[in-house]
């Protein structure tokens, strides 16, 4: 997992491999997780950053972070392109 720092405090893209990301599903659509709550230890996230979840080189989730709680757990939404199945088997 890694993030790409934007210049001058601009939003960043945070990439994570699906196999390494622990999250809970908040919303789903047609069996795919569309809103997730997650945390990445050691990664400082903020509203407006983008989360990209990969399975190898395939993008499975690409969404904007719309909230981060005081414990570092963030919520991101991908209501149109998520291909992370739920329930996660």
Kinemage of the C-alpha trace (Angstrom):
@kinemage 1
@onewidth
@group {chain A} dominant
@subgroup {mainchain}
@vectorlist {calphas} color= white
{ca unk a 1} P 0.000 0.000 0.000
{ca unk a 2} L 1.223 3.471 -0.711
{ca unk a 3} L 0.038 6.985 -1.318
{ca unk a 4} L 1.083 9.538 -3.869
{ca unk a 5} L 1.536 12.957 -2.249
{ca unk a 6} L -0.019 15.870 -4.062
{ca unk a 7} L 1.747 19.227 -4.231
{ca unk a 8} L 0.745 22.080 -1.933
{ca unk a 9} L -1.720 19.974 0.036
{ca unk a 10} L -3.749 18.887 -2.975
{ca unk a 11} L -5.696 15.613 -2.772
{ca unk a 12} L -3.690 12.415 -3.011
{ca unk a 13} L -4.322 9.028 -4.546
{ca unk a 14} L -3.947 6.212 -2.041
{ca unk a 15} L -3.435 2.753 -3.549
{ca unk a 16} L -4.038 -0.516 -1.725
{ca unk a 17} L -3.978 -4.153 -2.792
{ca unk a 18} L -7.332 -5.828 -2.100
{ca unk a 19} L -5.662 -8.774 -0.358
{ca unk a 20} L -4.020 -6.379 2.149
{ca unk a 21} L -6.991 -4.069 2.804
{ca unk a 22} L -9.349 -4.701 5.715
{ca unk a 23} L -12.655 -2.896 5.428
{ca unk a 24} L -16.327 -3.065 6.265
{ca unk a 25} L -19.058 -2.620 3.708
{ca unk a 26} L -21.389 0.312 4.403
{ca unk a 27} L -23.471 0.113 1.201
{ca unk a 28} L -23.723 -2.341 -1.670
{ca unk a 29} L -25.345 -2.418 -5.092
{ca unk a 30} L -26.075 -5.613 -7.014
{ca unk a 31} L -23.721 -7.542 -4.729
{ca unk a 32} L -20.765 -5.147 -4.958
{ca unk a 33} L -19.446 -3.020 -2.079
{ca unk a 34} L -20.010 0.606 -3.111
{ca unk a 35} L -19.270 2.441 0.156
{ca unk a 36} L -16.591 1.093 2.499
{ca unk a 37} L -15.028 2.044 5.840
{ca unk a 38} L -11.338 1.200 6.090
{ca unk a 39} L -8.057 2.172 7.670
{ca unk a 40} L -4.483 1.909 6.493
{ca unk a 41} L -2.035 1.958 9.408
{ca unk a 42} L 0.544 4.707 9.052
{ca unk a 43} L -1.318 6.416 6.179
{ca unk a 44} L -2.598 9.937 6.869
{ca unk a 45} L -5.810 10.270 4.859
{ca unk a 46} L -8.154 13.205 4.502
{ca unk a 47} L -11.427 14.092 2.848
{ca unk a 48} L -10.988 14.572 -0.881
{ca unk a 49} L -8.217 11.990 -1.262
{ca unk a 50} L -8.912 9.129 -3.660
{ca unk a 51} L -8.746 5.434 -2.758
{ca unk a 52} L -7.817 2.950 -5.482
{ca unk a 53} L -8.111 -0.730 -4.565
{ca unk a 54} L -6.265 -3.120 -6.861
{ca unk a 55} L -6.339 -6.882 -7.368
{ca unk a 56} L -2.947 -7.285 -8.989
{ca unk a 57} L -3.088 -4.651 -11.714
{ca unk a 58} L -6.893 -4.613 -12.009
{ca unk a 59} L -8.762 -1.687 -10.426
{ca unk a 60} L -11.551 -3.086 -8.219
{ca unk a 61} L -12.600 0.122 -6.444
{ca unk a 62} L -11.919 3.785 -7.244
{ca unk a 63} L -13.596 6.305 -5.018
{ca unk a 64} L -13.297 9.562 -3.153
{ca unk a 65} L -12.780 9.615 0.599
{ca unk a 66} L -15.718 11.543 2.035
{ca unk a 67} L -14.923 11.299 5.754
{ca unk a 68} L -12.148 10.378 8.174
{ca unk a 69} L -12.888 9.830 11.859
{ca unk a 70} L -10.550 10.715 14.765
{ca unk a 71} L -9.311 7.086 14.834
{ca unk a 72} L -8.065 7.250 11.231
{ca unk a 73} L -10.908 5.204 9.716
{ca unk a 74} L -12.027 6.612 6.386
{ca unk a 75} L -15.163 6.160 4.293
{ca unk a 76} L -14.862 6.020 0.501
{ca unk a 77} L -17.547 5.671 -2.182
{ca unk a 78} L -17.464 4.025 -5.610
{ca unk a 79} L -21.112 3.758 -6.593
{ca unk a 80} L -20.541 3.175 -10.310
{ca unk a 81} L -17.437 1.029 -10.840
{ca unk a 82} L -16.832 -1.127 -7.787
{ca unk a 83} L -16.161 -4.778 -8.524
{ca unk a 84} L -15.464 -5.882 -4.940
{ca unk a 85} L -18.067 -8.590 -4.290
{ca unk a 86} L -20.074 -8.622 -1.105
{ca unk a 87} L -20.211 -10.713 0.939
{ca unk a 88} L -16.450 -11.079 0.759
{ca unk a 89} L -15.605 -14.749 0.580
